Amino acid sequence: MKVRRITAVSATLAAALALVASSTAATTVGRLTATDGPGFTITMSKKSVPHGIYVITVRDRSNIHNFHLTGPGVNKTTSVAAVRTYRWRVTLKKGTYTFVCDPHKTIMIGHLKVT
């Protein structure tokens, strides 16, 4: 009788561990780094990434620039006057995202492809 109980508990424990593992995989977070300034540059650490949840660290290095990211379901921006580091948690869906410095959008622009 004890052997059956241990087997039943083991099966329940295995099912619970599998559920935790699958929910952890669904919340896997990718990381990206973005910068603006100090000159007239704006960058993203990758040009293409798979869709999913990401933490984007934005290093805003100039008080005349900002970093503005737009795309499917995302519209995030930093302050022009601030010189600081931001961390955004965003869900990136399939599509093309654009990042610009709003005051200098004709020369400071880039794209991120999400597959």
A tleap script that builds the chain and sets N, CA, C and O, in Angstrom:
source leaprc.protein.ff14SB
mol = sequence {
  NMET LYS VAL ARG ARG ILE THR ALA VAL SER
  ALA THR LEU ALA ALA ALA LEU ALA LEU VAL
  ALA SER SER THR ALA ALA THR THR VAL GLY
  ARG LEU THR ALA THR ASP GLY PRO GLY PHE
  THR ILE THR MET SER LYS LYS SER VAL PRO
  HIE GLY ILE TYR VAL ILE THR VAL ARG ASP
  ARG SER ASN ILE HIE ASN PHE HIE LEU THR
  GLY PRO GLY VAL ASN LYS THR THR SER VAL
  ALA ALA VAL ARG THR TYR ARG TRP ARG VAL
  THR LEU LYS LYS GLY THR TYR THR PHE VAL
  CYS ASP PRO HIE LYS THR ILE MET ILE GLY
  HIE LEU LYS VAL CTHR
}
set mol.1.N position { 0.813 -1.191 0.000 }
set mol.1.CA position { 0.000 0.000 0.000 }
set mol.1.C position { 0.860 1.260 0.000 }
set mol.1.O position { 0.548 2.221 -0.703 }
set mol.2.N position { 1.937 1.265 0.779 }
set mol.2.CA position { 2.822 2.420 0.819 }
set mol.2.C position { 3.464 2.678 -0.539 }
set mol.2.O position { 3.648 3.833 -0.920 }
set mol.3.N position { 3.800 1.651 -1.256 }
set mol.3.CA position { 4.421 1.791 -2.560 }
set mol.3.C position { 3.468 2.515 -3.501 }
set mol.3.O position { 3.911 3.380 -4.257 }
set mol.4.N position { 2.197 2.201 -3.485 }
set mol.4.CA position { 1.213 2.867 -4.339 }
set mol.4.C position { 1.111 4.354 -4.015 }
set mol.4.O position { 1.021 5.187 -4.917 }
set mol.5.N position { 1.127 4.682 -2.731 }
set mol.5.CA position { 1.036 6.098 -2.334 }
set mol.5.C position { 2.252 6.874 -2.836 }
set mol.5.O position { 2.112 7.985 -3.349 }
set mol.6.N position { 3.419 6.304 -2.693 }
set mol.6.CA position { 4.641 6.963 -3.157 }
set mol.6.C position { 4.577 7.151 -4.664 }
set mol.6.O position { 4.968 8.204 -5.167 }
set mol.7.N position { 4.096 6.162 -5.389 }
set mol.7.CA position { 3.970 6.266 -6.837 }
set mol.7.C position { 2.991 7.369 -7.201 }
set mol.7.O position { 3.254 8.158 -8.109 }
set mol.8.N position { 1.861 7.431 -6.498 }
set mol.8.CA position { 0.859 8.464 -6.775 }
set mol.8.C position { 1.427 9.846 -6.477 }
set mol.8.O position { 1.217 10.779 -7.251 }
set mol.9.N position { 2.139 9.987 -5.372 }
set mol.9.CA position { 2.753 11.261 -5.020 }
set mol.9.C position { 3.811 11.628 -6.048 }
set mol.9.O position { 3.908 12.788 -6.450 }
set mol.10.N position { 4.609 10.650 -6.481 }
set mol.10.CA position { 5.652 10.914 -7.474 }
set mol.10.C position { 5.047 11.381 -8.788 }
set mol.10.O position { 5.581 12.292 -9.421 }
set mol.11.N position { 3.938 10.773 -9.212 }
set mol.11.CA position { 3.284 11.177 -10.457 }
set mol.11.C position { 2.727 12.595 -10.327 }
set mol.11.O position { 2.834 13.388 -11.262 }
set mol.12.N position { 2.140 12.915 -9.184 }
set mol.12.CA position { 1.604 14.258 -8.953 }
set mol.12.C position { 2.734 15.286 -8.921 }
set mol.12.O position { 2.613 16.368 -9.496 }
set mol.13.N position { 3.820 14.946 -8.255 }
set mol.13.CA position { 4.982 15.839 -8.185 }
set mol.13.C position { 5.577 16.050 -9.570 }
set mol.13.O position { 5.933 17.175 -9.920 }
set mol.14.N position { 5.691 14.998 -10.358 }
set mol.14.CA position { 6.226 15.120 -11.721 }
set mol.14.C position { 5.342 16.018 -12.572 }
set mol.14.O position { 5.851 16.827 -13.348 }
set mol.15.N position { 4.026 15.889 -12.441 }
set mol.15.CA position { 3.099 16.733 -13.199 }
set mol.15.C position { 3.232 18.188 -12.772 }
set mol.15.O position { 3.203 19.086 -13.613 }
set mol.16.N position { 3.375 18.428 -11.475 }
set mol.16.CA position { 3.528 19.800 -10.976 }
set mol.16.C position { 4.834 20.409 -11.467 }
set mol.16.O position { 4.851 21.576 -11.859 }
set mol.17.N position { 5.914 19.661 -11.457 }
set mol.17.CA position { 7.200 20.164 -11.942 }
set mol.17.C position { 7.150 20.466 -13.434 }
set mol.17.O position { 7.733 21.449 -13.891 }
set mol.18.N position { 6.453 19.624 -14.193 }
set mol.18.CA position { 6.311 19.868 -15.632 }
set mol.18.C position { 5.533 21.153 -15.876 }
set mol.18.O position { 5.867 21.916 -16.783 }
set mol.19.N position { 4.498 21.401 -15.075 }
set mol.19.CA position { 3.705 22.624 -15.217 }
set mol.19.C position { 4.548 23.848 -14.905 }
set mol.19.O position { 4.470 24.843 -15.625 }
set mol.20.N position { 5.345 23.800 -13.859 }
set mol.20.CA position { 6.224 24.914 -13.506 }
set mol.20.C position { 7.243 25.152 -14.616 }
set mol.20.O position { 7.499 26.301 -14.976 }
set mol.21.N position { 7.822 24.103 -15.158 }
set mol.21.CA position { 8.816 24.240 -16.221 }
set mol.21.C position { 8.200 24.869 -17.459 }
set mol.21.O position { 8.829 25.718 -18.091 }
set mol.22.N position { 6.985 24.473 -17.820 }
set mol.22.CA position { 6.356 25.045 -19.019 }
set mol.22.C position { 5.964 26.493 -18.802 }
set mol.22.O position { 6.065 27.289 -19.736 }
set mol.23.N position { 5.522 26.870 -17.612 }
set mol.23.CA position { 5.170 28.268 -17.377 }
set mol.23.C position { 6.416 29.135 -17.300 }
set mol.23.O position { 6.366 30.309 -17.665 }
set mol.24.N position { 7.526 28.588 -16.837 }
set mol.24.CA position { 8.785 29.335 -16.818 }
set mol.24.C position { 9.267 29.579 -18.233 }
set mol.24.O position { 9.754 30.668 -18.536 }
set mol.25.N position { 9.143 28.594 -19.104 }
set mol.25.CA position { 9.564 28.762 -20.496 }
set mol.25.C position { 8.743 29.844 -21.182 }
set mol.25.O position { 9.264 30.573 -22.026 }
set mol.26.N position { 7.467 29.957 -20.833 }
set mol.26.CA position { 6.606 30.963 -21.454 }
set mol.26.C position { 6.988 32.376 -21.027 }
set mol.26.O position { 6.662 33.338 -21.722 }
set mol.27.N position { 7.669 32.512 -19.901 }
set mol.27.CA position { 8.032 33.842 -19.422 }
set mol.27.C position { 9.528 34.112 -19.592 }
set mol.27.O position { 10.080 35.010 -18.955 }
set mol.28.N position { 10.170 33.341 -20.442 }
set mol.28.CA position { 11.591 33.568 -20.701 }
set mol.28.C position { 11.783 34.979 -21.238 }
set mol.28.O position { 11.049 35.421 -22.122 }
set mol.29.N position { 12.746 35.664 -20.714 }
set mol.29.CA position { 12.968 37.056 -21.074 }
set mol.29.C position { 14.273 37.190 -21.850 }
set mol.29.O position { 15.326 36.730 -21.408 }
set mol.30.N position { 14.184 37.836 -23.027 }
set mol.30.CA position { 15.377 38.173 -23.775 }
set mol.30.C position { 15.872 39.541 -23.341 }
set mol.30.O position { 15.148 40.284 -22.679 }
set mol.31.N position { 17.071 39.871 -23.701 }
set mol.31.CA position { 17.642 41.161 -23.312 }
set mol.31.C position { 18.174 41.889 -24.538 }
set mol.31.O position { 18.817 41.298 -25.406 }
set mol.32.N position { 17.891 43.181 -24.588 }
set mol.32.CA position { 18.395 44.055 -25.640 }
set mol.32.C position { 18.967 45.305 -24.989 }
set mol.32.O position { 18.539 45.704 -23.905 }
set mol.33.N position { 19.934 45.920 -25.657 }
set mol.33.CA position { 20.491 47.184 -25.178 }
set mol.33.C position { 20.338 48.213 -26.281 }
set mol.33.O position { 20.632 47.944 -27.446 }
set mol.34.N position { 19.876 49.390 -25.904 }
set mol.34.CA position { 19.688 50.495 -26.843 }
set mol.34.C position { 20.424 51.718 -26.313 }
set mol.34.O position { 20.556 51.897 -25.103 }
set mol.35.N position { 20.904 52.559 -27.231 }
set mol.35.CA position { 21.575 53.798 -26.819 }
set mol.35.C position { 21.186 54.939 -27.739 }
set mol.35.O position { 20.869 54.744 -28.913 }
set mol.36.N position { 21.218 56.120 -27.178 }
set mol.36.CA position { 21.164 57.342 -27.985 }
set mol.36.C position { 22.240 58.277 -27.473 }
set mol.36.O position { 22.437 58.441 -26.270 }
set mol.37.N position { 22.937 58.892 -28.438 }
set mol.37.CA position { 24.031 59.781 -28.077 }
set mol.37.C position { 25.259 59.012 -27.654 }
set mol.37.O position { 25.268 57.781 -27.674 }
set mol.38.N position { 26.318 59.751 -27.261 }
set mol.38.CA position { 26.357 61.188 -27.026 }
set mol.38.C position { 26.402 62.007 -28.305 }
set mol.38.O position { 26.006 63.173 -28.285 }
set mol.39.N position { 26.862 61.453 -29.406 }
set mol.39.CA position { 26.811 62.164 -30.692 }
set mol.39.C position { 25.445 61.946 -31.321 }
set mol.39.O position { 24.462 61.730 -30.612 }
set mol.40.N position { 25.377 62.001 -32.617 }
set mol.40.CA position { 24.108 61.813 -33.312 }
set mol.40.C position { 23.966 60.354 -33.751 }
set mol.40.O position { 23.817 60.052 -34.935 }
set mol.41.N position { 24.018 59.456 -32.753 }
set mol.41.CA position { 23.873 58.026 -33.010 }
set mol.41.C position { 22.733 57.458 -32.192 }
set mol.41.O position { 22.450 57.920 -31.087 }
set mol.42.N position { 22.083 56.448 -32.750 }
set mol.42.CA position { 21.047 55.707 -32.042 }
set mol.42.C position { 21.202 54.249 -32.449 }
set mol.42.O position { 21.290 53.944 -33.638 }
set mol.43.N position { 21.237 53.341 -31.469 }
set mol.43.CA position { 21.517 51.942 -31.772 }
set mol.43.C position { 20.638 51.001 -30.956 }
set mol.43.O position { 20.098 51.363 -29.910 }
set mol.44.N position { 20.515 49.777 -31.474 }
set mol.44.CA position { 19.897 48.659 -30.761 }
set mol.44.C position { 20.888 47.510 -30.892 }
set mol.44.O position { 21.501 47.347 -31.947 }
set mol.45.N position { 21.056 46.716 -29.849 }
set mol.45.CA position { 22.090 45.681 -29.834 }
set mol.45.C position { 21.881 44.582 -30.872 }
set mol.45.O position { 22.836 43.887 -31.221 }
set mol.46.N position { 20.673 44.408 -31.369 }
set mol.46.CA position { 20.411 43.419 -32.410 }
set mol.46.C position { 19.516 44.024 -33.474 }
set mol.46.O position { 18.757 44.955 -33.205 }
set mol.47.N position { 19.607 43.494 -34.680 }
set mol.47.CA position { 18.769 43.956 -35.807 }
set mol.47.C position { 17.512 43.114 -35.943 }
set mol.47.O position { 16.508 43.574 -36.488 }
set mol.48.N position { 17.564 41.858 -35.441 }
set mol.48.CA position { 16.442 40.937 -35.574 }
set mol.48.C position { 16.415 40.011 -34.356 }
set mol.48.O position { 17.456 39.537 -33.902 }
set mol.49.N position { 15.205 39.759 -33.832 }
set mol.49.CA position { 15.033 38.870 -32.684 }
set mol.49.C position { 13.729 38.086 -32.851 }
set mol.49.O position { 12.829 38.531 -33.563 }
set mol.50.N position { 13.621 36.923 -32.201 }
set mol.50.CA position { 12.342 36.214 -32.206 }
set mol.50.C position { 11.344 36.924 -31.292 }
set mol.50.O position { 11.737 37.604 -30.344 }
set mol.51.N position { 10.066 36.763 -31.578 }
set mol.51.CA position { 9.046 37.409 -30.738 }
set mol.51.C position { 9.118 36.851 -29.314 }
set mol.51.O position { 9.568 35.727 -29.093 }
set mol.52.N position { 8.669 37.655 -28.365 }
set mol.52.CA position { 8.676 37.237 -26.966 }
set mol.52.C position { 8.781 38.424 -26.034 }
set mol.52.O position { 8.619 39.576 -26.437 }
set mol.53.N position { 9.055 38.117 -24.787 }
set mol.53.CA position { 9.167 39.141 -23.750 }
set mol.53.C position { 10.642 39.521 -23.620 }
set mol.53.O position { 11.518 38.658 -23.553 }
set mol.54.N position { 10.896 40.829 -23.585 }
set mol.54.CA position { 12.264 41.334 -23.520 }
set mol.54.C position { 12.391 42.412 -22.446 }
set mol.54.O position { 11.443 43.144 -22.162 }
set mol.55.N position { 13.572 42.489 -21.864 }
set mol.55.CA position { 13.952 43.644 -21.062 }
set mol.55.C position { 14.906 44.438 -21.945 }
set mol.55.O position { 15.950 43.942 -22.368 }
set mol.56.N position { 14.522 45.678 -22.211 }
set mol.56.CA position { 15.363 46.559 -23.022 }
set mol.56.C position { 15.991 47.584 -22.094 }
set mol.56.O position { 15.286 48.341 -21.426 }
set mol.57.N position { 17.310 47.608 -22.055 }
set mol.57.CA position { 18.032 48.608 -21.277 }
set mol.57.C position { 18.382 49.741 -22.241 }
set mol.57.O position { 19.114 49.545 -23.211 }
set mol.58.N position { 17.849 50.921 -21.958 }
set mol.58.CA position { 18.085 52.090 -22.815 }
set mol.58.C position { 19.064 53.008 -22.104 }
set mol.58.O position { 18.794 53.494 -21.005 }
set mol.59.N position { 20.197 53.238 -22.739 }
set mol.59.CA position { 21.207 54.152 -22.194 }
set mol.59.C position { 21.064 55.485 -22.928 }
set mol.59.O position { 21.566 55.667 -24.037 }
set mol.60.N position { 20.372 56.394 -22.279 }
set mol.60.CA position { 20.129 57.725 -22.841 }
set mol.60.C position { 21.315 58.592 -22.415 }
set mol.60.O position { 21.424 58.963 -21.246 }
set mol.61.N position { 22.205 58.915 -23.362 }
set mol.61.CA position { 23.488 59.546 -23.029 }
set mol.61.C position { 23.572 61.019 -23.407 }
set mol.61.O position { 24.663 61.590 -23.417 }
set mol.62.N position { 22.445 61.640 -23.715 }
set mol.62.CA position { 22.507 63.047 -24.124 }
set mol.62.C position { 21.223 63.773 -23.745 }
set mol.62.O position { 20.132 63.207 -23.822 }
set mol.63.N position { 21.362 65.031 -23.335 }
set mol.63.CA position { 20.181 65.826 -22.977 }
set mol.63.C position { 19.548 66.520 -24.185 }
set mol.63.O position { 18.659 67.354 -24.017 }
set mol.64.N position { 19.997 66.184 -25.405 }
set mol.64.CA position { 19.342 66.718 -26.606 }
set mol.64.C position { 18.673 65.603 -27.422 }
set mol.64.O position { 18.099 65.861 -28.480 }
set mol.65.N position { 18.752 64.358 -26.918 }
set mol.65.CA position { 18.174 63.213 -27.619 }
set mol.65.C position { 17.195 62.467 -26.718 }
set mol.65.O position { 17.196 62.626 -25.498 }
set mol.66.N position { 16.361 61.650 -27.356 }
set mol.66.CA position { 15.568 60.667 -26.637 }
set mol.66.C position { 15.604 59.372 -27.432 }
set mol.66.O position { 16.131 59.334 -28.544 }
set mol.67.N position { 15.049 58.320 -26.867 }
set mol.67.CA position { 14.939 57.035 -27.548 }
set mol.67.C position { 13.464 56.690 -27.555 }
set mol.67.O position { 12.853 56.545 -26.496 }
set mol.68.N position { 12.885 56.558 -28.745 }
set mol.68.CA position { 11.459 56.321 -28.895 }
set mol.68.C position { 11.276 55.048 -29.721 }
set mol.68.O position { 11.670 54.993 -30.886 }
set mol.69.N position { 10.674 54.023 -29.105 }
set mol.69.CA position { 10.466 52.731 -29.751 }
set mol.69.C position { 8.980 52.546 -30.027 }
set mol.69.O position { 8.157 52.633 -29.115 }
set mol.70.N position { 8.634 52.287 -31.304 }
set mol.70.CA position { 7.240 52.025 -31.672 }
set mol.70.C position { 7.168 50.789 -32.555 }
set mol.70.O position { 8.099 50.482 -33.299 }
set mol.71.N position { 6.057 50.095 -32.459 }
set mol.71.CA position { 5.803 48.912 -33.265 }
set mol.71.C position { 4.535 48.257 -32.766 }
set mol.71.O position { 3.824 48.845 -31.951 }
set mol.72.N position { 4.227 47.050 -33.232 }
set mol.72.CA position { 2.987 46.380 -32.849 }
set mol.72.C position { 2.793 46.296 -31.327 }
set mol.72.O position { 3.442 45.491 -30.660 }
set mol.73.N position { 1.912 47.119 -30.793 }
set mol.73.CA position { 1.595 47.110 -29.371 }
set mol.73.C position { 2.587 47.814 -28.466 }
set mol.73.O position { 2.442 47.753 -27.246 }
set mol.74.N position { 3.596 48.484 -29.023 }
set mol.74.CA position { 4.625 49.142 -28.201 }
set mol.74.C position { 4.773 50.598 -28.621 }
set mol.74.O position { 4.866 50.910 -29.808 }
set mol.75.N position { 4.792 51.479 -27.634 }
set mol.75.CA position { 5.072 52.906 -27.837 }
set mol.75.C position { 5.741 53.408 -26.559 }
set mol.75.O position { 5.073 53.900 -25.649 }
set mol.76.N position { 7.063 53.278 -26.501 }
set mol.76.CA position { 7.829 53.643 -25.303 }
set mol.76.C position { 8.828 54.731 -25.666 }
set mol.76.O position { 9.419 54.713 -26.746 }
set mol.77.N position { 9.012 55.682 -24.748 }
set mol.77.CA position { 9.951 56.768 -25.023 }
set mol.77.C position { 10.647 57.222 -23.743 }
set mol.77.O position { 10.113 57.090 -22.642 }
set mol.78.N position { 11.847 57.760 -23.919 }
set mol.78.CA position { 12.568 58.380 -22.820 }
set mol.78.C position { 12.380 59.891 -22.930 }
set mol.78.O position { 11.895 60.390 -23.945 }
set mol.79.N position { 12.760 60.596 -21.904 }
set mol.79.CA position { 12.693 62.057 -21.897 }
set mol.79.C position { 13.878 62.637 -22.665 }
set mol.79.O position { 14.982 62.094 -22.611 }
set mol.80.N position { 13.653 63.720 -23.370 }
set mol.80.CA position { 14.747 64.377 -24.090 }
set mol.80.C position { 15.765 64.941 -23.099 }
set mol.80.O position { 16.969 64.777 -23.296 }
set mol.81.N position { 15.308 65.588 -22.059 }
set mol.81.CA position { 16.218 66.275 -21.132 }
set mol.81.C position { 17.002 65.326 -20.226 }
set mol.81.O position { 18.065 65.689 -19.723 }
set mol.82.N position { 16.490 64.119 -20.016 }
set mol.82.CA position { 17.122 63.203 -19.060 }
set mol.82.C position { 18.345 62.518 -19.658 }
set mol.82.O position { 18.361 62.156 -20.835 }
set mol.83.N position { 19.359 62.350 -18.834 }
set mol.83.CA position { 20.530 61.543 -19.180 }
set mol.83.C position { 20.583 60.466 -18.103 }
set mol.83.O position { 21.061 60.692 -16.992 }
set mol.84.N position { 20.076 59.283 -18.464 }
set mol.84.CA position { 19.996 58.202 -17.487 }
set mol.84.C position { 19.752 56.886 -18.198 }
set mol.84.O position { 19.603 56.847 -19.419 }
set mol.85.N position { 19.713 55.820 -17.435 }
set mol.85.CA position { 19.439 54.488 -17.969 }
set mol.85.C position { 18.015 54.089 -17.599 }
set mol.85.O position { 17.590 54.233 -16.453 }
set mol.86.N position { 17.295 53.588 -18.586 }
set mol.86.CA position { 15.926 53.109 -18.403 }
set mol.86.C position { 15.910 51.601 -18.609 }
set mol.86.O position { 16.754 51.067 -19.328 }
set mol.87.N position { 14.965 50.915 -17.993 }
set mol.87.CA position { 14.738 49.490 -18.247 }
set mol.87.C position { 13.258 49.302 -18.518 }
set mol.87.O position { 12.407 49.621 -17.688 }
set mol.88.N position { 12.974 48.781 -19.693 }
set mol.88.CA position { 11.586 48.516 -20.093 }
set mol.88.C position { 11.399 47.015 -20.233 }
set mol.88.O position { 12.272 46.327 -20.762 }
set mol.89.N position { 10.291 46.512 -19.773 }
set mol.89.CA position { 9.881 45.123 -20.024 }
set mol.89.C position { 8.757 45.206 -21.047 }
set mol.89.O position { 7.694 45.762 -20.770 }
set mol.90.N position { 8.997 44.650 -22.227 }
set mol.90.CA position { 8.019 44.742 -23.310 }
set mol.90.C position { 7.808 43.384 -23.964 }
set mol.90.O position { 8.701 42.537 -23.983 }
set mol.91.N position { 6.615 43.199 -24.495 }
set mol.91.CA position { 6.318 42.029 -25.304 }
set mol.91.C position { 6.447 42.442 -26.759 }
set mol.91.O position { 5.702 43.295 -27.242 }
set mol.92.N position { 7.392 41.835 -27.448 }
set mol.92.CA position { 7.606 42.144 -28.858 }
set mol.92.C position { 6.885 41.098 -29.693 }
set mol.92.O position { 7.181 39.906 -29.611 }
set mol.93.N position { 5.935 41.560 -30.498 }
set mol.93.CA position { 5.180 40.698 -31.401 }
set mol.93.C position { 5.859 40.706 -32.763 }
set mol.93.O position { 6.708 41.554 -33.035 }
set mol.94.N position { 5.483 39.763 -33.614 }
set mol.94.CA position { 6.058 39.709 -34.961 }
set mol.94.C position { 5.774 41.009 -35.696 }
set mol.94.O position { 4.657 41.523 -35.649 }
set mol.95.N position { 6.786 41.541 -36.377 }
set mol.95.CA position { 6.636 42.782 -37.125 }
set mol.95.C position { 7.913 43.588 -37.107 }
set mol.95.O position { 8.963 43.113 -36.674 }
set mol.96.N position { 7.807 44.813 -37.583 }
set mol.96.CA position { 8.953 45.713 -37.610 }
set mol.96.C position { 8.729 46.847 -36.623 }
set mol.96.O position { 7.672 47.478 -36.608 }
set mol.97.N position { 9.727 47.091 -35.812 }
set mol.97.CA position { 9.705 48.167 -34.824 }
set mol.97.C position { 10.674 49.248 -35.286 }
set mol.97.O position { 11.712 48.960 -35.881 }
set mol.98.N position { 10.318 50.483 -35.001 }
set mol.98.CA position { 11.166 51.617 -35.361 }
set mol.98.C position { 11.627 52.291 -34.080 }
set mol.98.O position { 10.843 52.474 -33.149 }
set mol.99.N position { 12.911 52.663 -34.037 }
set mol.99.CA position { 13.401 53.462 -32.917 }
set mol.99.C position { 14.024 54.728 -33.494 }
set mol.99.O position { 14.781 54.685 -34.464 }
set mol.100.N position { 13.686 55.856 -32.872 }
set mol.100.CA position { 14.142 57.163 -33.352 }
set mol.100.C position { 14.443 58.064 -32.177 }
set mol.100.O position { 14.009 57.827 -31.050 }
set mol.101.N position { 15.206 59.118 -32.477 }
set mol.101.CA position { 15.317 60.268 -31.586 }
set mol.101.C position { 14.324 61.266 -32.152 }
set mol.101.O position { 14.506 61.740 -33.274 }
set mol.102.N position { 13.287 61.593 -31.413 }
set mol.102.CA position { 12.239 62.469 -31.945 }
set mol.102.C position { 12.751 63.821 -32.443 }
set mol.102.O position { 12.331 64.251 -33.517 }
set mol.103.N position { 13.640 64.521 -31.714 }
set mol.103.CA position { 14.117 65.813 -32.226 }
set mol.103.C position { 14.974 65.700 -33.488 }
set mol.103.O position { 15.120 66.676 -34.223 }
set mol.104.N position { 15.538 64.522 -33.744 }
set mol.104.CA position { 16.443 64.355 -34.890 }
set mol.104.C position { 16.026 63.131 -35.716 }
set mol.104.O position { 16.878 62.370 -36.176 }
set mol.105.N position { 14.721 62.947 -35.902 }
set mol.105.CA position { 14.201 61.713 -36.505 }
set mol.105.C position { 14.610 61.493 -37.959 }
set mol.105.O position { 14.508 60.373 -38.458 }
set mol.106.N position { 15.065 62.530 -38.643 }
set mol.106.CA position { 15.490 62.329 -40.032 }
set mol.106.C position { 16.881 61.717 -40.131 }
set mol.106.O position { 17.216 61.118 -41.152 }
set mol.107.N position { 17.697 61.857 -39.088 }
set mol.107.CA position { 19.056 61.302 -39.141 }
set mol.107.C position { 19.329 60.244 -38.071 }
set mol.107.O position { 20.303 59.500 -38.182 }
set mol.108.N position { 18.493 60.166 -37.046 }
set mol.108.CA position { 18.680 59.197 -35.974 }
set mol.108.C position { 17.483 58.228 -35.965 }
set mol.108.O position { 16.498 58.437 -35.257 }
set mol.109.N position { 17.598 57.182 -36.761 }
set mol.109.CA position { 16.499 56.226 -36.913 }
set mol.109.C position { 17.052 54.826 -37.139 }
set mol.109.O position { 18.099 54.661 -37.766 }
set mol.110.N position { 16.357 53.827 -36.634 }
set mol.110.CA position { 16.742 52.438 -36.848 }
set mol.110.C position { 15.518 51.546 -36.784 }
set mol.110.O position { 14.423 51.987 -36.435 }
set mol.111.N position { 15.728 50.260 -37.135 }
set mol.111.CA position { 14.619 49.315 -37.178 }
set mol.111.C position { 15.030 48.009 -36.512 }
set mol.111.O position { 16.189 47.600 -36.573 }
set mol.112.N position { 14.067 47.370 -35.882 }
set mol.112.CA position { 14.242 46.060 -35.269 }
set mol.112.C position { 13.186 45.145 -35.867 }
set mol.112.O position { 11.992 45.435 -35.797 }
set mol.113.N position { 13.628 44.044 -36.455 }
set mol.113.CA position { 12.705 43.069 -37.030 }
set mol.113.C position { 12.451 41.982 -35.999 }
set mol.113.O position { 13.387 41.416 -35.433 }
set mol.114.N position { 11.164 41.694 -35.759 }
set mol.114.CA position { 10.781 40.651 -34.819 }
set mol.114.C position { 10.093 39.542 -35.599 }
set mol.114.O position { 9.089 39.768 -36.275 }
set mol.115.N position { 10.652 38.330 -35.492 }
set mol.115.CA position { 10.130 37.194 -36.265 }
set mol.115.C position { 9.315 36.244 -35.417 }
set mol.115.O position { 8.810 35.242 -35.924 }
savepdb mol mol.pdb
quit
